Amino acid sequence: MTAPKESRTTRRRAPGMSPEQRREMIIQTAIPLIAEYGAAVTTAKIARAAGIGEGTIFRVFADKDELLQACVAKALSPDDAVRELDAIDMSQPLADRLAEAAEALQAHMSRMGAIIGALGHRGGKHPGTVRGAGRHESTTIIRAALAELLEPERAALRRPPEQIAALFFGLLFAQPRTDDEPDLTAPELVEVFLHGALSGGAE
């Protein structure tokens, strides 16, 4: 009789979590599962992955659809990406800063694409309007964080940091894929962006 009691105790860990903290934990657990299974993912599967009882999900979400909408909103939110950009060491050379930024933003866009691809629009709403920033606002926030990374080089830039940041973000978002060449790594992409397509500094 002792073993089942310990098992139940283990499943109901972190009793001190606030509803908002528990909500965030469930969303973070659900996102990779949604990317894998789409809307077919069950709340039971999410609960098992989170180490909680299924009923805990419905104490912070009205139903499965509300959880899915929250996950779409989280995927579209710029908050995590901006935190990563803000954490980049500003003492590094600009190329290294931008390479880190490129990796962080490519990961952000990959997560966003996986969730939107798996779920699309839920409940007839644009997914970015459920909670947090919409797509336009999200892009604006990320561009502002990129501009901060460029600010120390303002005097050396051909255009204002804000415009350079917009160009860099656009390049990341629309990087073309070719069948016969591997994708550029983040440092390679930054090198072409900063120094152009010509090698050897030719003009």
Beta strands, then each sheet from edge to edge (+ up, - down):
end
